[in-house]
Amino acid sequence: MSERLSITLLNRQQAWAAIKRDVFPFLAAVLQADRRWLLTLEMETRTHRQNRLLHALFNDVARQAQWMGAARTPAQWKLIFVSGHAVATKQAAEIVPGIEGEFLNLRESTARMGKARMASLLEYVMAWAAQNGIELQEAKQWEEAAAPPE
């Protein structure tokens, strides 16, 4: 049996049905294992489509652009864009010395972004790409995910 259960809760009726059908039976089974468990409820974060679009955008940019005179990896572009987006949207940017004297930007986690915040980051990256002549090839299939949630 899996040690994780993830269910999207949409409204009270659906939540109650999910608790009876999925959550309680799961808990009943795992609690017999004589181990301690932690039950956590949290706000849903970015969608799968948003995540796929974000990484496709970083790949497209990495293939076609340079930063500070050098080609950058998709992971490096992620750092660049998340940092820029935080500043552009008036979020805190904190640069701290690292363990070896290097400097780090303690940035926001994209995995913890809600749908609206992720939509804002996606729009930021796509705007930068458009202004810099980046052709969105890989990202094209995921572009509809950039719309903010209803």
N, C-alpha and C positions, 0 to 999 in steps of 0.2 A: 504494500500500500504506500502511496505517496505520502511524504511528510509535509505537504503543502496543499492548501485548497484556496483557490482564487475564484471569486464569483463577483460579477458586476451587479450591483444593486441599483435598480432603476426607480422603484417606488415602494410604498409600504406593502402593498399586496404581493408584489413579486418577491420582495425581501422575505416576507413571512413564509411564502411557499418555498423559497430557496433554503431557508433555515430548517424547515421541517423535512424537506426532501434531501438536501445535500449536507448542510452544516451539522445538524445533530447526529445523523448516522456516522459522519466522518469523526466527530468528536467521540462518540461512543466507542468506535473501533480503536482509535489511537489512545484513549485514556486507559484502556485495558492493558496497555503496554507498560504500565507502571513508570511512566516518565512524566516530567513536568512539561506543560505546553503553555505557549503564549498566544492569546487570541488578539489580533490587531485588526482594526478597521481604519482605513485611510481613504482619502479622496483619490479618485482615479486620476492618474497622470496622463501624459501624452498618449496619443493613440498609436497603434502599430503602424498605420499609414504615415502619420507624422514622423515617426522614427525612421521609417524607410526613406521618406523624402529627405529628411535632414542629412542622412549619411550619403544618399545619392548626390545631393548638392555638394557636400564636401568632396566627394570623388570627382565630380565635374570640375569644380574649381581647382582642385589639385592637379588635374590633367592639363589645365589651360592657363593657369596664372602663376605668378611668382609673388613673393612677399619679401621686401627688403633685399631684392636682387637675387633671391634663391628660390628654387622650387621647394614646395612644402608638401608634407604628407597630408592625407585627409585628417588625421588626428591633430596635426599642428594647425590646420585651418579651423578645426573645431575650437581650439583654444583661442585663436585670433577672433573668430566671430562671436563666441560667447562673451568674451571680454568686451569687445566693441559694442555688442548689443546691450550689455549691462550698463555701460556708460551712456549710450544713446537713450536708454529708457530710465535714466536717473537712479539706477541701482548703485550700490556701493561697489567700488573696485578697490581691492586691498592687495598691495604688493608688499611681500615680506621676504626677509632673507631666509634662505633655506639652510639645511644642515651643513652643507659644504660651502656656504657663502654665495651660492647662486641666488637669483631672485625668482620668486614664484608669485603668480597671480592666483589668489585664493578665489576661485570663480564659482559661480552658481552651477549646480548639477543639472544637466539636461534631463537625466532620468527622473528627477523629482519635479520637473516643470509640469504644471497643469496644461490642459489643452489650449487655453487662451494665451498663456505665456509662450508655449511652444509655437503657436501660430504667429505670434509677434516675432520670434526669432527667425522662423522660416521666411517671413516677409522681409526681414532685415537682410538675410543672406541673399534672397532672390533679387532684391533691389540692388545690392552691391554687385551681384553677378551681371545684372542688366546694364548697370553703369560702366562696367569694366569689360563688356563685350564677351562675356562667358556664355557659350551656347549650352543650354541645359539639355543634355542628351540622356543621361541615365535618369535624371530627376523627372523628366517629362511624364513618365508613367504614374508618378506619385503626386503631381502638382495639385490636384483637387483637395488634397489633405491639408493644404495651407489655410483654408478658410477657417475663421474662428468658429467655436462651437455655437450651437443655436441657443 
